[in-house]
């Protein structure tokens, strides 16, 4: 069990497939092929400011190739690529439809790549043990979480694209 999270952030590089998936039903086998790595799911408590910094790091490569581009759940935000990557690119963040409170506390599900502060995420600093809900060394594999979700929910069809990340300033 990953524990409850207010939102989730997964870098786009965690997804694979390298092919165009035709419109229609996606078999579980194909869905599972999108995650060839052994990524796992961590949960940590973050301040709103730390969550905003995480999103800033995720979009720093835009408008070019950006393997850290965030795939989000429970989040919606705007990124202005005309601003410097280490500035205020990320704006109007909503968590569960509510504006982000920079001094608020949020439970955030992330992959172990982010949770272990690898790559650009070292800039977030180490996770204090008291803020870790599910630490990287104890985290379940993303594939196991995905299988359980599909099993528990009979792989519900998604009927709309939610448009969680809005890019402006191109």
C-alpha positions, 0 to 999 in steps of 0.5 A: 500500500502506497498510502494516500497522496494528495497528488502524484508527479512522475517524470515523462522519462518513466514512460516508454513504448516508442510507438504510436498507440492506436485509438481504442482500448489499451490492453493491460499488456501494452499498458505494462510495456510502457514502464520497462524500468523497475521504478517504485512509488514513494510518498513524502510530505512536502510544503507547498513551496517544495512542491512548486520547486519540484514542478520548476525542476520538472519543466526546466528543459522546456521548450526543448526536449524535457525527459523530466516533464511531469505527468501529474495526478491531482495537480494542475498548473501553468508553466511560462517558458518565456521565464528563466528555468530557475525563476518563476516559470510555474504558476497557478498551481491547483492541488485537488482543484484548490490553489496551492498554499506555499506554507501548506502541507501535501502528501506527494507520490513520486517515483524513486528517481525523485524520492532519492533526489537523483538527477536534477532533483538533488536541488530539493535537498534530502528528504528528512525521515520524518517527512517520508511516508513511504521511503524509496527503499520500502516503496512498491514497484510502479508496475505493482501499483498499476496492476493493483489499480487496474484490478481494483477498478477493472481498468476504467475507461478515461473519457476526457483529456484533463489538460493538467499542464498548461504551457504558455510563453512559446 
